[in-house]
């Protein structure tokens, strides 16, 4: 006889009961910086720059392999046209591992942390798509609108090209 509840069933029940919750509730309730202060993605969309959100986990091989590229991207763009924001899915139980990831890769952009199931639900609420895994990227335009989403590593050159094309199309005459 199994005395532990089936985590998969609990997860799906959680998704069922929370799928209609407002995004702002999830954003303000689940994301904390590494000092314990609550934040939302909206807190980082207010300055008219592009916002590239990387959803990551400390045990994600691709995240570890590619982190240095996003650090370089942030360094090159932070004082101009774009910034990075990291959201770790490590949650409270592996926060120390997330902190080690940030130190190991010398991550120079803001990072938030949330419980995996809650971040997955937030992603679904924001995009209308099911959560797949890390890394995942959300790209917000200077107007604060979600312009793109991508599961898997995205070369920074592709992000820069996308930003340039989108910016050009917004300024081009009709």
N, C-alpha and C positions, 0 to 999 in steps of 0.2 A: 504494500500500500504506500502511495506517495504522500508524504506529509507536507511537501513544499508546493505552493501554488504554481501553476504553470505560468511562467513569465510571459509567454506568447499570448495566452488568453487574456491576461491582465492588460498587456499592452494594447491589444485590439479593443478591449472594453474601454480603456482610457480614450483611445482615438474616437470610438463611437460616441462617448458621452461628452467629449470636448470639441468635436469637430465644428460646432456652431459658436464657439466662444469667440469674442472679438479679438482681433489681432493685438490691439493695444493692451489687453489684459495679459496675453502671453508675453509680449515684449517687455512690459514693466515688471511682470511677476517672476520671470525666470532668468533673465540675463543680468549677471553681476560682473563688475570688473574684478580684478584679482585682489582688490582691497575690500571687497564686499559691498560696494555701492551699486545700487540698481541703475540700469540703463536700458534704453531701447535703441533700435537701429535709427529711429528718427532723430535721436540726439546727435547723430553724426551726419545727418543730411541737410544741415541748416546753412551751410556757408557757400552754396553755389558751385561747389566742386563736384566732380564725379566721385562716387563712393563705391569701392570694390570690396565686397564682403566675402571673405573666405571662411567657410565652415570647415573646421578641421578637427582632428583627434590626434593625440600624442602617439598613438600606436598605428597610425595610418602611414604605410610605407611611402606612398606618393606624396603625402603632406611633408614628410621628413625630407624626401628627395628634392622637392621643389621649393621649400620655404625660402631659401636664399634668393630666389628670383623675385619673390614678392617683397622681400626686404629691400632689394635694389630698386624695384618699381616704386615703392613708397618713398624711398630717399630721393629719387629723381623727380617725383611729381608732387610731393606733399606741400611744398611751398608755392605750387603753381596751380595745377588744374585737377588733381585727383588725390585721394587718400585711400589707404587700405584700412579695413577693420576686420579683425579676426574674431571668430566665435568658436570656441572650443566646445566640443560635445563630451568632454571628459567628465563633467559633472563633479559633484562634491566628493565622491569616493575616490577619484583619481586626479583631483586638483593638483597635487604635488607633481604628478607626471606632466601635466600641462605646463606647470611652471618650469619644469626642467626643459621641456620643448622650447619654450620662449627663450630661456637662457642659452641653451645649446645653439640655437639658430640666430641668436642676437636679434630677435624680432623687435623692430623699432616702431611698430604701429600699435594702436590701441587694441586690446583683446578683451573679450567678454567670455563668460563661461556659463553653460547651462546644462541641465540634465538631458541626456540623449533623446528620450521620448518627447520631451517638451520642445526641444529645438526642431525635431522632425515635424511635430505638429505645427509649429510656427512657420516652417518652410512650406508646408502644405497650404496653410492659410494664406501666405503671401503669394504663392505661385499657382495654386490650384493643381499642383502635381504631387504625386507620391514621393516621399523621401527615398533616395537610392543609397547614398553613402558619401563618404568624404574622399577627397576634397569636393566641395561644391561651391560654386561662385554665384553671387547675386551682384548685378551691376546696376547701380542707380545713376541716373543722369543728374546734371547740375540743377534740374528742376525738382529733384527728389523722387521722380517716378522710376519704378522698376523698369529697366530697358532690356535686360537680358538675364538669363540664368543658364548655368552650365554645370553638369556633373562631370567630375574628372579634372585633371590638371589642364590649365589654360595657359599657353605661353603668353608672357607679358607683351610680346610683340602683337599678338592677336588682340589683346585688350586695348593697346595703344591705337591700333588700326580701327577698331570698333569705335573708340572714343572720337577719333578724327572724322570718321565717316558720319557718325551720328551728329556731331557738332556742325559739320559742313551742311548736312541736310536740314538742320534747324535754322541755319542762317541763309540758305539759298532761297532766291525768290521762287514763288510757286509757278 
